[in-house]
Amino acid sequence: MKSIQIGANTLSYDEAGEGEVLLLLSGWCQDHRLFKTLAPELARTHRVIRLDWRGHGEHREHDGDFTVDDQASDVVAFLDKMNIDRLVPVSTSHGGWANIEVTDRLGVARIPRTVVIDWIQTTPNEDFFRMIDHIQDRTNWENGRGDFFNYWIGDTENQDIVNHVNNEMAKYSFEMWARSGREIGKAYRKWGNPMQRMAALKDKRPITHIYSQPFEPEYAQAQLDFAAGNDWYQPNKLPGRTHFPTLEQPKVVADTIRAFVA
C-alpha cells in the first residue's frame, strides 16, 4: 500500500489498471482487504483505487475523533491531491453514508454515478439500534459486535469471509467500533434510511445498490417500490448468502458494476 498525507492524518491506498476511475471504499472497521478479489477483476477494465479511511488500513493512528463528514472531507481532499476529476465511487455497507456525502458535494460532472453495496436501505427497527448501542458500551461491546458478525457470516464456509470478520474486522479497537455505532446510528436517526438520504441529493444521478442481505422479500420490494418512483435508483439483488458479496462472488459484483458504469 502507498501512503498519502491528508491534513493531520496518513491514509493508505493503492491502485491498479487503466481507464475510468473506480474508487473502492469499505465500511467501518474494514479496509482495502475487503476488495482483495474484487479489485483485480475490476482492474481488467478500469483504474481501480482502494482507499482506507483515517484510522483504518495500514495507518491506525489518527488525529482524534472523527465523523462521517470528516470521512467525506478526506475523500474529497484525496481526489484533489491525486488530480482525479471524474470517478465512480463504490462503497460497501455503512461506508455508503460518506460516499453519498461525497457524491452530493462533488456534483454530477465529477461523479456521474455511484455504487453502494450491501447497505441497509430501509429504516431499521429498534433491535438494530439496540445492537448499535451495545457496540458503544465498553462492558458489552464484544457481545454486541458478535451479534453482527454471526448475522453477516451466516452459514458460509468461505474462508476469505470468515477470516475477514474474525481476524481483520475483529482487530479494530473498541474506540473505532463505538465510533462506528455512534455515526451509523446518528445517520439513520437523521435521514430515516439511505434511500431517503439519496433522494435528498441536490443533483440526482444513477445509483445502484448491489446486495445479498437481508433476504426477506419485503426488503427487496421496498427498494423496487422506491425505484418505481425514482428512476435513477437501481437495486441489484444477488444470490449470495452473506454481507460480503465482494468476497463471496467478486466476479458477479465486478460484472454488475461494469454493466452499470458502461
Secondary structure as the mmCIF struct_conf table of DSSP 4:
data_model
#
loop_
_struct_conf.conf_type_id
_struct_conf.id
_struct_conf.beg_label_comp_id
_struct_conf.beg_label_asym_id
_struct_conf.beg_label_seq_id
_struct_conf.end_label_comp_id
_struct_conf.end_label_asym_id
_struct_conf.end_label_seq_id
STRN STRN1 LYS A 2 ILE A 6
TURN_TY1_P TURN_TY1_P1 GLY A 7 ALA A 8
STRN STRN2 ASN A 9 ALA A 16
BEND BEND1 GLY A 19 GLU A 20
STRN STRN3 VAL A 21 LEU A 25
TURN_TY1_P TURN_TY1_P2 TRP A 28 CYS A 29
HELX_RH_3T_P HELX_RH_3T_P1 HIS A 32 PHE A 35
TURN_TY1_P TURN_TY1_P3 LYS A 36 THR A 37
HELX_RH_AL_P HELX_RH_AL_P1 LEU A 38 LEU A 42
TURN_TY1_P TURN_TY1_P4 ALA A 43 THR A 45
BEND BEND2 HIS A 46 HIS A 46
STRN STRN4 ARG A 47 LEU A 51
HELX_LH_PP_P HELX_LH_PP_P1 ASP A 52 TRP A 53
TURN_TY1_P TURN_TY1_P5 ARG A 54 GLY A 55
BEND BEND3 HIS A 56 HIS A 56
TURN_TY1_P TURN_TY1_P6 GLY A 57 GLU A 58
BEND BEND4 ASP A 63 GLY A 64
HELX_RH_AL_P HELX_RH_AL_P2 VAL A 68 LYS A 81
TURN_TY1_P TURN_TY1_P7 MET A 82 ASN A 83
BEND BEND5 ARG A 86 ARG A 86
STRN STRN5 LEU A 87 THR A 92
HELX_RH_3T_P HELX_RH_3T_P2 SER A 93 GLY A 95
HELX_RH_AL_P HELX_RH_AL_P3 GLY A 96 ARG A 110
STRN STRN6 THR A 114 ILE A 117
BEND BEND6 ASP A 118 ASP A 118
BEND BEND7 THR A 122 THR A 122
HELX_LH_PP_P HELX_LH_PP_P2 THR A 123 PRO A 124
HELX_RH_AL_P HELX_RH_AL_P4 GLU A 126 HIS A 134
TURN_TY1_P TURN_TY1_P8 ILE A 135 GLN A 136
TURN_TY1_P TURN_TY1_P9 ARG A 138 ASN A 140
HELX_RH_AL_P HELX_RH_AL_P5 TRP A 141 ILE A 153
TURN_TY1_P TURN_TY1_P10 GLY A 154 ASP A 155
HELX_RH_AL_P HELX_RH_AL_P6 GLN A 159 ASN A 163
HELX_RH_PI_P HELX_RH_PI_P1 HIS A 164 GLU A 168
HELX_RH_3T_P HELX_RH_3T_P3 MET A 169 LYS A 171
BEND BEND8 TYR A 172 TYR A 172
HELX_RH_AL_P HELX_RH_AL_P7 PHE A 174 TRP A 191
BEND BEND9 GLY A 192 ASN A 193
HELX_RH_AL_P HELX_RH_AL_P8 PRO A 194 ALA A 199
TURN_TY1_P TURN_TY1_P11 ALA A 200 ALA A 200
BEND BEND10 LYS A 202 ASP A 203
STRN STRN7 ILE A 207 TYR A 211
HELX_RH_AL_P HELX_RH_AL_P9 PRO A 217 GLY A 229
TURN_TY1_P TURN_TY1_P12 ASP A 231 TRP A 232
STRN STRN8 TYR A 233 LYS A 237
BEND BEND11 ARG A 241 HIS A 243
HELX_RH_AL_P HELX_RH_AL_P10 PRO A 245 GLU A 248
BEND BEND12 GLN A 249 GLN A 249
HELX_RH_AL_P HELX_RH_AL_P11 PRO A 250 VAL A 261
#
